[in-house]
């Protein structure tokens, strides 16, 4: 491109002023019919041109390619039916067309299942478009081509798309698709253990009349199928039971319809976290002692625990003449606690309790039955366990793991974690990582026992059992054979993890899932399925993983620490994974429980047609018309037709060089300024001869 620039030797206003005065004088000469008026004017013009120094500039322009963006939707719904084949057909047709066009740069962006289908907020197609065009100036964008099924969940308002070029949509689905789906309308996130909750669902199938019965099933935590019937277009409240604390996973599924595009959305997952409704603990201290506050403080500090605590200040066998009205503020409610309300408690703790006639034998039989039926009992004992009034000499003997020998060690000793205790969640990792020996303080008294059952987690004086756990019937029992654990809390000899140990012990007794010594759990971490097997033995159990699509694979876990075997398995499809090792089983829901991508899989033009119309683009069903041809169009022309799409020609360029040369060379200006005045003088001299005075 050619242009003219001026580099005046004097200020431009001054030059204009002088030039104006000169032209006025020249004009006056013309009025007086001076023969040299034209020469005088020419002298003024040449003088002005020489001073202003006009120069011609020529730009060297390099044309810039326009940019076209192609976004390929590869979300979960795009994997159905013939859509993958049509997507490949569209890509091949566009690639061939782009090769024939000049001055066009094509960017192809894939929207993968990892960035779309696995998200709870659905397919974010325009978010991908925004990222792909972020560094492209609007003046260079030729157009955007979307290859999708139209199931998009971030479509902007037509006038707010932010795209200044035509948006063309190539739909990969069919216009008359059929699908049946199960929709969850209402599901609670939390519930109470051993209670029921309702999940409201609906089966939608527009190809059958409303009210048509449809077979459905319910599966709880990967267990047996429970059939039920639901009617098309109508909602139904399905009652489910929360059988255990933690995540309860329910899988609901309706029967597959004939000719439907996909059975993937016939199934849905509902995860409800079950929590306990205020754990109730009964703590009975047989006598006042300095350590009874250890249990009381621990349980009172837990906001989820309702504690009922009684301390026996005076046994019934003691007769010292004290009036009855001065013995206690209230009488000990034996019948209420050990007969009427016993099964309301999640844990019963006997803290240095001695059998001295306060609780009759028949009520202790109730406590033993309570354990067998699923209750939990903890004995924290002292010297009273070794005397003739020991709780072992009661009906509780049938559920206790060790019998007293009568020997009491009255000496300092250092509690040690046993080999099995290193693997049990109650005592594992109580010592800091990397320490072979515990650095905590010593205890001062230990009751010797003869083991009859159970597991020894800690050992004390003379390498005798110190902490024992046992499962009896459906219930659990714990036996702590020292009453000096309170020394840890007081910091004696360095102290120790008293609160953590007692917390774990109490929660194991109350069957908290995270403290199960033999358990199989799974979770999703960094795109992998992480499987953890807690075990008290060193046997490696081969794990089988059953995927949602029916396939299965086996894996061998590796031992890490504290009785944990860990395996990592790549994740394929989203849905419910069932894990089993021949002894234990578990389920885990991978991905969003009900992703938007699966809720409605019928291809549609309704979402994207307004955006295409607003930007001047076109919308095409590949199954009907095939892949449209591509052509270049001017910015002010129509950008689509019945069988073609247009990419805008922007004619953008970049200046990569510039040439410049003077229009009035210095030698020419000098020659003109010297010669023109002489010529003017000569012309005026001839005028004087021709017209004498």
C-alpha positions in Angstrom: 0.0 0.0 0.0 1.3 3.5 -1.0 1.0 6.5 1.3 2.4 10.0 1.7 4.1 11.4 4.8 5.5 14.9 5.6 8.6 15.6 7.7 8.5 19.4 7.8 11.7 21.4 8.5 9.7 24.1 10.3 6.6 23.8 12.6 3.7 22.8 10.5 1.4 25.8 11.6 4.2 28.2 10.6 4.5 26.5 7.2 0.7 26.8 6.6 0.7 30.4 7.6 3.6 31.3 5.3 2.1 29.3 2.5 -1.3 31.0 3.0 0.3 34.5 2.8 2.2 33.5 -0.3 -0.9 32.2 -2.0 -2.7 35.5 -1.1 0.1 37.5 -2.8 0.0 35.2 -5.8 -3.8 35.6 -6.0 -3.4 39.4 -6.0 -0.9 39.1 -8.9 -3.5 37.2 -10.9 -6.1 39.8 -10.1 -3.7 42.5 -11.5 -3.1 40.3 -14.6 0.6 40.1 -13.9 2.4 38.1 -16.6 4.6 36.4 -13.9 1.7 35.5 -11.6 1.9 31.8 -12.4 5.6 31.7 -11.9 5.3 33.4 -8.6 2.7 30.9 -7.5 4.9 28.0 -8.6 7.8 29.4 -6.6 5.7 29.5 -3.5 4.5 25.9 -4.0 8.0 24.6 -4.7 9.3 26.4 -1.6 6.5 24.9 0.5 7.1 21.4 -0.9 10.8 21.6 -0.2 10.3 22.7 3.4 7.6 20.1 4.1 9.7 17.3 2.6 6.9 15.0 1.3 7.8 11.3 1.1 6.0 8.3 -0.5 5.8 5.2 1.8 5.2 1.7 0.4 4.1 -1.1 3.0 5.1 -4.7 2.5 2.0 -6.7 3.7 2.0 -10.4 4.5 -1.5 -11.9 4.5 -2.6 -13.8 7.7 -4.4 -17.0 7.7 -7.9 -17.1 9.1 -8.5 -19.6 11.9 -11.3 -22.1 12.0 -12.1 -24.1 15.2 -13.5 -27.6 15.1 -14.8 -29.0 18.5 -15.4 -32.7 18.5 -17.8 -33.8 21.3 -16.6 -37.2 22.7 -18.7 -37.2 25.8 -20.5 -40.3 27.0 -23.6 -39.8 24.9 -21.5 -39.5 21.8 -20.4 -43.1 22.2 -23.9 -44.4 21.6 -25.4 -46.0 18.5 -23.8 -44.8 15.2 -22.6 -41.5 16.6 -18.9 -42.5 16.7 -19.0 -43.5 13.0 -20.7 -40.3 12.0 -18.3 -38.2 14.1 -15.4 -39.9 12.2 -17.2 -39.3 8.9 -17.6 -35.6 9.7 -14.0 -35.2 10.6 -12.8 -36.9 7.5 -15.1 -34.8 5.3 -14.0 -31.5 6.9 -10.4 -32.4 6.7 -10.6 -33.0 3.0 -12.4 -29.7 2.5 -9.9 -27.8 4.6 -7.0 -29.1 2.5 -8.5 -27.6 -0.6 -8.9 -24.2 1.0 -6.2 -21.6 1.1 -5.4 -19.1 3.8 -7.1 -21.1 6.6 -5.7 -22.5 9.8 -7.7 -25.3 11.4 -7.7 -26.1 15.2 -9.4 -29.3 16.3 -10.3 -29.7 19.9 -11.6 -32.9 21.5 -14.0 -32.8 24.4 -13.2 -36.2 26.0 -15.3 -38.2 28.6 -12.8 -37.2 31.3 -13.5 -33.5 30.7 -17.2 -33.9 30.0 -19.1 -37.0 30.9 -17.6 -37.6 34.3 -18.6 -34.1 35.5 -21.8 -33.7 37.5 -22.6 -30.5 35.6 -22.7 -32.2 32.2 -21.1 -31.5 28.8 -19.4 -28.1 28.8 -19.1 -27.6 25.1 -19.0 -23.8 25.0 -16.5 -23.7 27.8 -14.3 -25.7 25.5 -15.0 -23.3 22.6 -14.1 -20.4 24.8 -10.7 -21.9 25.8 -9.9 -22.8 22.2 -10.6 -19.3 20.9 -9.2 -17.4 23.8 -6.0 -16.5 21.9 -7.7 -15.9 18.5 -8.5 -12.2 17.6 -12.1 -11.8 16.5 -10.8 -10.3 13.3 -9.1 -13.6 12.3 -11.8 -16.1 13.4 -13.3 -17.6 10.3 -15.9 -19.9 12.0 -16.6 -22.6 14.6 -17.8 -26.1 13.7 -19.3 -28.2 16.5 -19.6 -32.0 15.9 -22.0 -33.2 18.6 -25.3 -34.8 19.4 -26.7 -31.6 20.7 -26.7 -32.7 24.3 -24.9 -29.7 25.7 -25.4 -28.2 29.2 -23.7 -24.8 29.0 -25.4 -23.2 26.0 -25.4 -19.4 26.4 -28.1 -17.0 25.3 -27.9 -16.5 21.5 -26.8 -12.9 21.9 -24.3 -13.7 24.6 -22.2 -16.5 23.0 -19.2 -14.2 22.6 -18.4 -15.7 19.2 -18.2 -13.2 16.4 -17.9 -15.8 13.6 -20.5 -18.3 12.2 -21.2 -21.3 14.5 -22.0 -24.4 12.4 -23.5 -27.5 14.1 -23.1 -31.0 12.7 -25.5 -33.4 14.6 -24.5 -37.0 14.8 -27.8 -38.5 16.0 -31.1 -39.4 14.5 -34.3 -37.4 14.6 -36.6 -40.2 15.7 -34.5 -41.9 18.5 -36.2 -43.7 21.4 -35.0 -44.0 24.9 -36.2 -45.1 28.4 -34.7 -43.6 31.5 -34.9 -43.7 35.2 -34.9 -40.3 36.9 -34.3 -39.6 40.6 -36.4 -36.7 41.8 -35.6 -36.8 45.5 -33.1 -38.7 47.6 -31.8 -37.8 51.1 -28.0 -37.4 51.6 -28.1 -38.6 55.2 -30.2 -41.0 57.3 -30.1 -42.9 60.6 -28.6 -46.4 60.9 -31.2 -49.2 61.0 -33.9 -46.7 59.8 -35.6 -46.4 56.4 -35.8 -43.5 54.0 -37.7 -42.9 50.7 -36.2 -42.3 47.3 -38.6 -40.8 44.8 -38.0 -42.0 41.2 -39.8 -41.9 37.9 -39.5 -44.0 34.7 -39.8 -41.8 31.5 -40.5 -43.4 28.1 -42.4 -41.3 25.6 -42.8 -44.3 23.2 -45.3 -46.0 25.5 -48.6 -44.7 27.0 -48.4 -43.1 30.4 -49.1 -45.5 33.1 -47.7 -48.5 31.4 -46.2 -50.9 34.0 -42.4 -51.3 33.8 -40.4 -53.9 35.6 -37.6 -52.5 37.9 -35.1 -53.8 40.5 -33.4 -52.5 43.6 -29.9 -53.7 44.7 -28.4 -52.6 48.0 -24.6 -52.5 48.3 -24.2 -54.9 45.5 -26.4 -57.5 47.2 -29.4 -59.5 45.9 -31.9 -57.9 43.5 -35.3 -56.8 44.9 -37.9 -56.5 42.1 -40.7 -53.9 42.0 -42.9 -52.3 39.4 -43.1 -48.6 38.3 -45.4 -47.0 35.8 -44.3 -44.9 32.9 -44.5 -41.1 33.5 -45.4 -41.6 37.2 -43.2 -41.1 40.3 -42.8 -43.7 42.9 -41.4 -43.6 46.5 -39.0 -46.5 46.9 -38.3 -47.3 50.6 -34.7 -48.4 51.4 -33.1 -49.5 54.6 -29.8 -48.1 55.9 -28.2 -51.2 57.3 -24.8 -50.0 58.3 -23.0 -46.7 59.2 -21.2 -44.9 56.4 -22.1 -44.9 52.7 -25.1 -47.1 51.7 -25.2 -47.5 47.9 -28.4 -48.3 46.2 -28.7 -49.3 42.5 -32.1 -48.9 40.9 -32.8 -50.1 37.3 -35.7 -50.4 35.0 -36.0 -53.0 32.3 -34.6 -52.2 28.8 -37.1 -51.1 26.2 -37.1 -52.5 22.7 -35.2 -50.3 20.2 -34.0 -47.8 22.7 -30.7 -46.0 22.0 -29.0 -46.9 25.2 -29.8 -48.8 28.5 -27.1 -46.7 30.3 -29.7 -44.3 31.8 -32.0 -47.1 32.8 -29.9 -47.5 35.9 -29.1 -44.9 38.6 -27.1 -44.9 41.8 -28.1 -43.4 45.0 -25.6 -43.0 47.9 -27.0 -42.2 51.4 -24.7 -41.8 54.3 -26.0 -43.5 57.4 -25.1 -42.0 60.8 -25.9 -43.1 64.3 -28.5 -41.1 66.3 -26.5 -40.1 69.4 -24.6 -43.1 70.7 -25.7 -44.0 74.2 -23.1 -45.2 76.7 -23.6 -46.5 80.2 -20.6 -46.1 82.5 -20.7 -47.7 85.9 -17.7 -47.0 88.2 -17.6 -49.5 91.0 -15.8 -47.1 93.4 -14.3 -43.6 93.3 -10.8 -43.7 92.1 -8.4 -41.3 90.4 -8.7 -42.9 86.9 -12.5 -42.9 86.6 -12.4 -39.4 85.0 -10.4 -40.8 82.0 -13.5 -42.5 80.7 -15.9 -39.8 81.8 -13.9 -37.0 80.2 -13.4 -38.9 76.9 -17.1 -39.7 76.5 -18.4 -36.3 77.6 -16.1 -34.6 75.1 -17.7 -36.5 72.2 -20.8 -34.6 70.9 -22.2 -37.7 69.4 -22.3 -39.6 72.7 -25.0 -39.5 75.4 -23.4 -40.6 78.6 -25.1 -42.1 81.6 -22.6 -42.4 84.5 -23.0 -43.9 87.9 -20.4 -44.1 90.6 -20.9 -46.6 93.5 -19.9 -44.7 96.6 -20.8 -47.4 99.1 -21.4 -51.1 98.5 -24.5 -52.7 100.0 -22.4 -55.1 102.1 -20.9 -52.2 104.1 -22.8 -51.6 107.3 -21.5 -48.6 109.2 -24.8 -47.3 110.7 -25.2 -44.4 108.2 -28.9 -43.5 107.9 -30.5 -44.5 104.6 -31.6 -41.0 103.7 -27.9 -40.0 103.8 -26.5 -42.8 101.6 -27.4 -41.3 98.2 -29.4 -38.7 96.5 -31.2 -41.3 94.3 -31.4 -45.1 94.5 -29.4 -47.0 91.9 -32.0 -47.8 89.1 -31.0 -51.5 88.7 -34.1 -52.7 87.0 -34.3 -49.7 84.6 -30.7 -50.0 83.5 -30.2 -53.7 83.3 -33.7 -54.9 82.2 -35.9 -52.2 80.7 -33.4 -49.9 79.0 -30.3 -52.1 78.6 -30.8 -52.6 74.8 -31.0 -48.9 74.3 -27.3 -48.5 75.1 -24.6 -49.0 72.4 -21.9 -49.6 75.0 -21.8 -50.6 78.7 -18.6 -49.9 80.6 -17.7 -51.4 83.9 -14.9 -49.3 85.4 -13.4 -51.1 88.5 -16.8 -52.6 89.2 -16.9 -55.3 91.9 -19.6 -57.9 92.3 -20.8 -57.0 95.8 -24.5 -57.7 95.6 -25.5 -54.4 93.9 -26.5 -55.9 90.6 -28.2 -59.4 91.1 -27.1 -62.4 89.1 -30.2 -62.4 86.9 -29.4 -58.9 85.7 -25.9 -59.9 84.8 -27.4 -62.6 82.7 -29.2 -59.9 80.9 -25.9 -58.2 80.2 -24.4 -61.4 78.8 -27.5 -61.9 76.6 -27.2 -58.2 75.5 -23.6 -59.0 74.2 -24.7 -62.1 72.4 -27.5 -60.1 70.7 -25.1 -57.5 69.4 -24.3 -55.2 72.3 -20.8 -54.1 73.5 -19.3 -54.4 77.0 -16.0 -52.9 78.2 -14.2 -53.9 81.5 -11.5 -51.6 82.8 -10.4 -53.5 85.9 -8.1 -53.2 88.9 -7.4 -55.4 91.9 -11.1 -56.2 92.3 -11.0 -58.4 89.2 -8.6 -60.8 91.0 -10.6 -61.1 94.3 -13.5 -63.3 95.2 -16.0 -60.7 94.1 -14.7 -60.5 90.5 -17.1 -60.0 87.6 -15.6 -63.1 86.1 -17.5 -65.1 88.8 -20.8 -64.0 87.3 -22.9 -64.8 84.2 -20.5 -62.5 82.3 -17.9 -65.3 82.5 -19.5 -66.7 79.3 -18.6 -63.6 77.3 -15.2 -62.6 78.8 -12.0 -63.5 77.0 -9.8 -64.1 80.1 -10.0 -65.5 83.6 -8.1 -63.9 86.6 -5.3 -65.9 88.1 -5.3 -63.9 91.4 -1.9 -62.5 90.7 -1.5 -58.7 90.7 1.7 -57.0 89.5 2.3 -53.9 91.6 5.3 -52.5 89.8 6.1 -50.1 86.9 6.0 -51.6 83.4 6.0 -50.3 79.9 2.9 -51.2 77.8 3.9 -52.9 74.5 1.9 -53.3 71.3 1.7 -57.0 70.4 2.3 -58.4 66.9 -1.4 -58.6 66.2 -1.9 -55.2 67.8 0.4 -53.7 65.2 -2.2 -54.6 62.6 -5.4 -53.9 64.5 -6.9 -50.4 63.9 -7.4 -49.8 67.6 -3.7 -49.9 68.4 -2.0 -49.7 65.0 0.1 -46.5 64.5 -0.2 -45.4 68.2 3.6 -45.2 68.1 5.0 -42.5 65.9 6.2 -43.6 62.4 9.7 -45.0 62.3 9.9 -45.8 66.1 10.6 -49.4 66.9 9.9 -49.0 70.6 7.2 -46.8 72.2 8.4 -43.7 74.0 5.4 -43.3 76.2 5.3 -43.5 80.0 5.0 -46.6 82.3 1.9 -47.9 84.1 2.0 -49.1 87.7 -0.4 -52.0 88.2 -1.3 -55.0 86.0 -3.8 -57.9 86.7 -2.7 -61.3 85.5 -5.2 -63.4 83.6 -5.4 -66.8 81.8 -6.5 -66.2 78.2 -9.5 -68.3 77.0 -10.4 -66.5 73.7 -10.0 -63.2 72.0 -7.1 -61.2 70.6 -4.2 -59.7 72.7 -3.5 -56.2 71.3 -1.2 -55.0 74.2 1.1 -56.8 76.7 2.3 -55.5 80.0 4.2 -56.7 83.1 6.0 -60.0 82.6 4.8 -60.0 79.0 1.2 -60.7 80.2 -1.9 -59.7 78.2 -2.9 -56.1 78.9 -5.6 -55.2 76.4 -7.9 -57.9 74.9 -10.7 -57.7 72.4 -13.2 -60.4 71.4 -16.3 -60.9 69.3 -18.9 -62.9 71.1 -22.1 -63.8 69.2 -23.2 -60.7 67.5 -21.5 -58.4 70.1 -18.1 -57.3 71.2 -16.1 -57.3 74.4 -13.0 -55.5 75.6 -10.9 -56.1 78.7 -8.3 -53.6 79.9 -6.3 -55.2 82.7 -4.9 -52.1 84.4 -6.5 -49.2 86.2 -3.5 -46.9 85.8 -3.9 -45.8 82.1 -4.8 -42.4 83.6 -1.1 -41.9 84.2 -0.7 -41.2 80.5 -3.2 -38.4 80.7 -1.4 -36.8 83.6 1.9 -36.9 81.7 3.6 -39.3 84.2 6.9 -40.5 82.9 6.3 -38.7 79.6 2.6 -39.6 79.3 1.1 -41.3 76.3 -1.8 -41.4 73.8 -4.5 -42.1 76.4 -7.4 -40.2 74.7 -6.7 -41.6 71.2 -6.5 -45.2 72.5 -9.6 -45.0 74.5 -11.5 -43.2 71.7 -10.5 -46.0 69.2 -11.4 -48.7 71.7 -14.9 -47.2 72.4 -15.6 -46.7 68.7 -14.5 -50.2 67.8 -16.9 -51.6 70.4 -19.7 -49.5 68.9 -18.9 -50.9 65.5 -17.6 -47.9 63.7 -16.7 -49.0 60.1 -13.3 -47.2 60.0 -12.0 -49.3 62.9 -12.9 -52.7 61.5 -9.9 -55.1 61.7 -11.0 -57.1 58.7 -12.5 -54.9 56.1 -12.5 -54.3 52.4 -12.9 -50.7 51.2 -12.5 -48.8 47.9 -12.2 -45.2 46.8 -11.3 -43.2 43.7 -8.0 -41.3 43.8 -6.2 -39.7 40.8 -8.4 -41.5 38.3 -7.6 -44.9 39.8 -9.7 -47.3 41.9 -7.8 -47.7 45.2 -8.7 -50.9 47.1 -7.7 -51.3 50.7 -7.9 -54.7 52.6 -7.4 -54.5 56.3 -6.4 -57.9 57.8 -5.0 -59.3 61.0 -3.1 -62.1 59.2 -0.6 -62.0 56.5 -2.6 -64.0 54.0 -2.9 -62.1 50.7 -6.4 -62.4 49.3 -6.7 -62.1 45.5 -9.2 -59.3 44.7 -11.8 -59.4 41.9 -13.2 -56.2 40.6 -16.5 -56.3 38.7 -17.0 -53.3 36.5 -20.4 -51.8 35.6 -20.3 -53.2 32.1 -20.2 -56.8 33.4 -16.5 -57.4 32.9 -14.2 -58.4 35.7 -10.5 -58.4 36.5 -8.4 -59.8 39.3 -5.5 -58.0 41.1 -3.0 -58.9 43.8 -2.8 -56.3 46.6 0.5 -55.4 48.2 1.2 -55.1 51.9 2.0 -51.6 53.0 1.8 -51.2 56.8 -0.4 -51.7 59.9 -2.3 -54.7 58.3 -3.2 -52.8 55.1 -3.0 -54.4 51.7 -3.5 -51.9 48.9 -4.2 -52.4 45.2 -4.8 -49.8 42.4 -6.9 -50.6 39.4 -7.6 -48.3 36.3 -11.1 -47.0 36.1 -13.1 -47.7 32.9 -16.9 -46.9 32.7 -18.6 -44.9 35.4 -21.1 -46.7 37.7 -21.1 -49.2 40.5 -18.0 -51.3 41.0 -18.2 -54.5 43.1 -15.1 -55.7 44.8 -14.7 -59.1 46.5 -11.9 -61.3 47.8 -13.7 -64.5 48.5 -14.3 -63.5 52.1 -15.3 -59.8 52.1 -17.0 -57.6 49.5 -17.6 -53.9 49.0 -19.1 -51.6 46.4 -18.1 -48.1 45.3 -19.8 -45.6 43.0 -17.4 -44.2 40.4 -18.1 -40.8 38.9 -21.2 -38.7 39.4 -24.0 -40.8 40.7 -26.4 -39.4 38.1 -24.4 -37.4 35.6 -26.4 -35.0 33.4 -24.7 -36.7 30.4 -26.7 -39.9 31.1 -30.1 -38.4 32.0 -31.2 -37.6 28.5 -29.3 -39.2 25.6 -31.7 -38.4 22.7 -30.0 -36.2 20.1 -31.6 -32.7 19.8 -31.2 -29.5 17.8 -33.2 -27.4 20.2 -30.2 -26.3 22.3 -27.8 -25.2 19.6 -30.1 -24.0 16.8 -30.6 -20.5 18.4 -26.9 -20.0 18.6 -26.3 -21.1 15.1 -29.1 -18.8 13.8 -27.8 -15.8 15.8 -24.2 -16.1 14.4 -25.3 -16.8 10.8 -24.2 -20.5 11.0 -26.0 -23.6 9.8 -27.3 -26.8 11.5 -27.1 -30.2 9.8 -28.2 -33.7 10.6 -25.3 -35.8 9.2 -27.6 -38.9 9.0 -30.0 -37.0 6.7 -27.8 -34.8 4.5 -24.3 -36.1 5.0 -21.3 -33.9 5.7 -21.8 -30.4 4.1 -19.2 -28.9 1.9 -17.0 -26.0 3.0 -16.5 -22.7 1.2 -15.0 -19.2 1.9 -17.4 -16.3 2.1 -17.1 -12.5 2.5 -18.0 -11.1 6.0 -21.2 -9.5 4.7 -22.4 -12.6 2.8 -24.6 -15.5 3.9 -22.6 -18.1 5.7 -24.5 -21.3 5.2 -26.8 -23.1 2.7 -28.7 -26.4 2.4 -25.6 -28.4 1.8 -22.7 -26.1 2.6 -21.2 -24.1 5.4 -19.2 -20.9 5.0 -16.0 -19.7 6.7 -15.5 -16.0 6.8 -12.7 -14.4 4.7 -11.3 -11.6 6.9 -8.4 -10.4 4.7 -6.2 -9.7 7.7 -2.5 -9.0 7.2 0.7 -8.1 9.0 3.2 -5.4 7.8 6.6 -7.0 7.7 8.5 -4.1 6.0 8.3 -0.5 4.6 10.0 1.5 1.9 10.2 5.3 1.7 11.5 7.8 -0.9 11.1 11.7 -1.2 8.6 13.0 -3.7 10.7 16.3 -4.0 14.4 15.5 -4.1 16.7 18.1 -2.6 18.5 18.7 -5.9 15.2 19.3 -7.7 13.9 21.7 -5.0 17.2 23.6 -5.1 17.2 23.8 -8.9 13.6 25.0 -8.9 14.2 27.7 -6.3 17.2 29.0 -8.2 15.7 28.9 -11.7 12.1 30.0 -11.1 13.0 33.4 -9.6 15.3 34.1 -12.6 12.5 33.1 -15.0 10.1 35.3 -13.1 12.4 38.3 -13.4 13.0 37.6 -17.1 9.2 37.4 -17.7 8.5 40.6 -15.8 11.4 42.4 -17.7 9.8 41.5 -21.1 6.6 43.0 -19.8 8.4 46.3 -19.1 9.6 46.5 -22.7 6.2 45.8 -24.2 4.4 48.4 -22.2 6.4 51.7 -22.0 5.5 54.2 -19.5 
